[in-house]
Amino acid sequence: MDKDNKNQIISRAFAGQAEFCASQKAPVTAAIIAGAQRDFDAGGIVHYLLSGWSGHPVDDALALRLAGFLHFQALSGAAPELAAFYPSCGGQMQAGQQAALWRLAEAELHSQQDAVRKYLRHPPQTNETGRAAVLLAGFSEIARQTDLPLRLREIGSSAGLNLLFDHYHYNTGQSQWGAPDALLSIDSDWQGTPPVLLADIPIADRRGCDVAPIDLADASHVLRLQSYVWGDMQQRRERLLRALTVFQAAQKSGIAPVIDRANAAGWVASQVMQRPVGQTTVLFHSITWQYLDISQRMAIESAMAQAFETASPEAPLAWLRMDVDRGAHIPVLEYDISTGGAPQKIRLASCHPHGMSAEFSDAL
């Protein structure tokens, strides 16, 4: 791909992300990304920082990486004038202040170029806890079909918050699930014909992996986790903070999941080829597939195909995904499952990328 075409793709990626942020009532994040696009097109500091980007700017969520850095600077106290615009820092952007916000952001990028480049190397890592409200339907259906405790294995786990999905309470608009007094309650608008949720989903074991896992004992890691939550979405940030409290409680109880620092492809093979009997092994991920290069995707697909060949009623295997359908360009919830023989593929729903809503198929 020539340089001009690559620049056009980066520019369009920023424009599309700014438009989506605006549609999600995130005006500060939208203004930051829109300003970055204009600066990139004009050959400014953003162009200088990003023009050599080797990956795909949409799949890499490049705009959100840059926005995450600026939010991190605001949250950390390193950029107090910038923080005055972020609701997450107690600030507010008034009408007509988009240009003033961008001038501060541009100055921060100029003065922190090495820090920006270091930050851009990390993909956004919220692993949005709201997605657990959609994954819940998949976990319930898999547990119902196999009638065994679930052995959870997640790739792209970040801090592992979604591995504790059963410790949260949910309101789907059609039903409630989980303990009413849970520290975190998640709302998700379910439409269509969702499955009837099991009253109890037994979990035998939970483990995840990430190339750069978030260490919740490290304050800077916790701040980075928060930085990827758009600074004008207070409900999302509150949800994250409550999920962190749940995780801390799980650590004290000795039930917090282990998150391995590992490449997803090799890790998946090691986790699914040898499976204990009496448990359903569930590989799952949410808005993760786009961050894996083609070689990792192919390796995971190959490992799962081999593992499905050994599935049995005593050691079933499932692959649950909440990821973007390349044809429809929207996230979908689907899973492959086998208790012996060729795996069955089931698509449950299309959904919002943050788990805020889901439209379930009429026939499951």
N, C-alpha and C positions, 0 to 999 in steps of 0.2 A: 504494500500500500504506500502510495507516495505521500509526501509530507502535507500537501494541500488537502488531500482527502482525509488524512488523519485529523488535521485541524478542524475540518468541517464536522467530523464525527464527534469530536470533543465538544465543539460549540453546540451542536444539536443535543448532545447528552445533557449539558448544563441547562439548556433552554427547556427541555422536557422535564427535568427534575424540578426546576423552579416553578414551572406550571403546575406540577403535581403537588408541590408543597403549598402553593397558594390555594389549590382546590381543597386541601386538607386543613385549611385555616391555620397555616403556619407562616404568617407574614414575615417574620424576622428571618427565618431560614430561607424563604423564597427570595427576599431582598438580597441576602448574602450571595446566594447562588446566581441570581440574575446579574448582580453587580460583577461577580467573577466572570460570567460569560462575556459581558461587555468589555471587561478588561482584557480577557483572553483574545477577543476579536481585534482589539486595538493594539495588541502586541505589548501589553503591560506586564506587570510582575506575575500575574497568573499564567500568562503565556510562557514566560521565562521558566516558571517552575514546572509546567506541565507539558511543554511541547515535545519532550522526549519520551512521553509515556508509551510503554511498549505493549500494554494490555489493551483490552476493550473497555472504553470509559463507562459504558452502561453496565456491563457485567461486573466490572470492578467497583461500581458505585463511586466513581471518582469525585463527583460533585459532593457527595455526602462525606467523603474523607476530608475534603478541604473545609467543608462546613463544620465538621467535627473538630478539626484543629482549632478553629476560631472560637467555637463554643467551649472547648477545653481551656483556652486562654482566659475566657471570661469567668468560667467556674473556678479556676485556680486562683483568681485574684491577680494574675499577671497583667491583665488588661482591664482595669476598672472602668475606663471610659466606655469600652465596648460592652462591658457587663451591664451598664445602665440601660441598654436596649433589650436585654434578655429577661423575660418573665421568670425563668429558672434562677436568675440571680437577683430577683426582686425589682428588676427594671421594667421598662415599657417603651415600645416604639410608638411615637405619635404619628398621626397622619402627616405625610409629606416629609418624613425624616429618613427615607430610604437612602438618599444621596449622602446624608451625614453619616449614616451607619456604614455605608461602603467606604467612605474616606478613612474611617477608623480601622476598618478591616484591612484595607489596602496598606495602610501604614504598618499594621501588625505583620502582614505578610512580608513586607520589605525588611523589617527589623529582625525577623525570626526565620530566615530562609533555611538554615540548617535544621531547625526544629520542625519546620513544615515538611521538608523532604523525609525526615525520619517518621513523622506521623503518617504520611501518605503511604508508607510501606505496609501499614496495617489495614486490613479490611474492616468496615464497620462491624462492631461486635456487641450490639445490644442483645442479639438473639431475643428479640422482643417477647416479653412474658405474655403479652396478650394473645400470642399465637397458640399458647397452651389451650385456650378456649376452643380452638378449631381442632387441634391435635387430639383433644379429649374424645371427640367422636370416633376417631380412628382407633385409639387405644381401647375404647369400649367395645367396638365391633370385633377387633382382633381377639380380645379376651372372651367375648361371647362365643366366637366361632371355635376357639380351641379349648375353652374351659380349663385353662391352666394359668398360673401366675406368670406375669410378664417379666422377662429379663431384658431390660432396656439398654440399648446401645445407641448413642447419639453422636453424629459427626457435626463439626462446627458448633460445639457446645458453648463456646465463650466461657462463662462462669458456671454453666450447668444449671441455670435456674429452671429451665423447662423440664429437666429430669425430675423435678419435684412437683409436677403438675397435680398430683393427687393430694397435695397439701394446701391447695387453693380452693376457694369457693367460686362457683360460676352461676351466672344468671344469663340464660340464653334467650330470654323473652318467651320461651315456650316451656322451660323447665328450670329447676334449680339442681345443682349437683355439688357435693362436697359439704364439709362442716360449715354451718351458718356462722360460727364464731371464728372462722379462719382469719389470719392476719391480713390476707389479701383476697379480695373478691373481684372477679373479672366479669364485665358485661360484654356480651357478644350477641348481635341480632341475628338469630337463626331464622331463615325463611325456607319455604319449600317443605320437604318431607324428611326431616332428620331422623336418624335411628333413635330408638328408645335406649337411653343410657342405662348401663348396669348400675345398680345401687352401690356396688363395691367393685373396684378393679384392683385385684391383688398384685403387688409388685414384689418379685423375688429378689431383684438386684438392679442396680442402676449405675451406669458408667458412661463416660463420654470422652471425646478427644477434640483437640483443637491445635492448630499449628502454633498459636500464641495464646494459650489459655489465660483468662483473667484470674489473677490471684487476689481473692477478696480480703486477704490479710494485708495487702499492700494498698495504702491509701491512694497512691497515684494510679494504680490499676482501676480502683473503684471510681475514681474521677474520670478516667478515660471511658469506662463503661457508660457513665452518665452523659458524657459529651456527645455520644452518638445518638442520644435521644434528643430530638429537635427541641431547642431551647424555649419554644413557645407552646409546647404541648405539655402542660402541667399534669394532666391526667396520666399520660404515659410515664412521666418522671415519677409521680407518686406511686404508680404501680411498680416501677422498678425498685424504688426505695423500700417498699413493703416486701417485695420478693427477696431483697437482700436480707431483711430481717428474718424472713422464713428460713433462708439458707443458714443464717447464723444459728438459729434455733436447732436446725437439723444437725449442724456440726456439733453442738453441745450434746445432742442425743446420740451421736455416733452413726447417723443414717445419711449424712450428706454424701452425694455422689463423688466418685473419684474422677477427675478430669486429666487425662493423659496428654502430655505434649507429644503430638505425633502427626505424621502425614496420614490423611484420611484413608488412602488406598491400602497401604500396608496394614493399618490398624483394623480396618473392616475385615480383611481376610483372616487375621488372627482371632477375631471375635466371633465370626459366624461359622467357620469351618468345624470347630470343635464346640459342641453345644451340650449342656447338661440335659438329661432326660427330666421329664416332669415340669419343664418350663417352656414357655414360648419366647424364643429370642426375637426381639423386634429392633431392627435397625431403623432409625428415623432421623429426619432432618427437616429444617424449616428455613426457607429462603437462604439456602446454602449452596445448592448445586451450581449456581452461576459463578461462584467464586473458585470453583475447582477447574483446573486446566483439563484439556481433553484426555490426556494420558491418565489422570487420576479417575476421571469419570469412567473410562473404558476399563480400568483395573477394578473398580468397584463393581461395575456391571458383571465383569467376568467372575469375580469372587462370589457374588450373589447367585449367579447362574449355577456355579459349581455347588454352592451350599444348598440351593434348593433341591438338587438331585438327591441329597441325603436327608431331606425332611421326612418326618414320620409323625404319626399321631402322638408319640411319646416325646418328640423333640421338634415341634413345629417351628417354622421360620416365617417371618413377615418383614416387609420393607415398606414403611410408612413415610410418605412424602407430602410436605406442604411447600410446594415450589412452583415457580412460574412455568406455565405451559407455553412453549415457544410458539405454538400455532395460534392460541387464543390471546397470548400476551397478558394473561392474568394468573395469579396463583390458584392452584387447585389442590385439593386434598384427595389423595388416592393411596392405595396400597396393593402390594402383591402378597399373596399368602399361599402356603402349602403345608398340608399335613401328610404329604406323600403324593408323588406324581408331579405333573407340571403345575406351576403356580397359577393361581387365579388372580386376575387383575380387576380391581374394583375402584371406580371413581365415585367418591362420596359427594363432593361439593366444589364449587368455585368460592373463593373467599377474598376478603380484604387482606393486604399484605401484613397488617398489624393485628389481624385476628378480630377486628371490630365487628365483622359480619360474615355470614356464610350463606350461600344459596345451595341447598341440598337437592340432589336429584330425586325425581318422583319414585324411581325404582332403584333400590340398593342392591 
